């Protein structure tokens, strides 16, 4: 059975934000220079040359928090969806079909696309996170590039900083390029930051990016979130 998070937050509503106005406000701390432009859904260039890179700030963790986070990232249950009702299974199948279409340009290989969809669904649900929010964050952080590395050293889909592997993992930074490991760390860290900010999504996203209190990054993620809400 799929692990159930201890507390699931209600889904977050996307705010009506102009992508143009967000991008014109500049980039957040730790921008990552990419080769060429990145083409998004429908052939529209969403970001050109620059992508936001995760630049989480290393902060002291009290023992209880370190223990809880270590436990959260170490439980390696396989991301295989299991459902208690036919309705929930149907809802997942509809979402999976939606994702196959939306991700086709970003992750061209079918098996990789299916594996990504299944894993991000599992890890988001496990951490009690809003799935479109996680997908919006991945789009802004790495543009769905598995092996993305930022100028500050953040790695993978969710641009996880290597110090997290030392703090709550086994110290092997190379594992951040493993699909489930990267999504597990990213979702657990985002959940941690949202809890630190008492559920304030704007501040939690800023903390994730290392730009707490600055508008461009959280607004970009919330704008991207809207594209990942299944009809």
Secondary structure, DSSP 4 states (H G I P E B T S, - for coil): -PPPPS--PPPPPPP---HHHHHHT---SS-EEEEEEEE-GGG-EEEEEEE----PPP----HHHHHHHHHHHH---------SSHHHHHHHHHHHHHHHHHTTTTS-SHHHHHHHHHHHHHHHHHTT--HHHHHHHHHHHHTT-TT-B-TT--BTTTTB-THHHHHHS-S-GGGGGSHHHHHHHHHHHHHHHHHHTTT-HHHHHHHHHT-TT-HHHHHHHHHHHGGG---
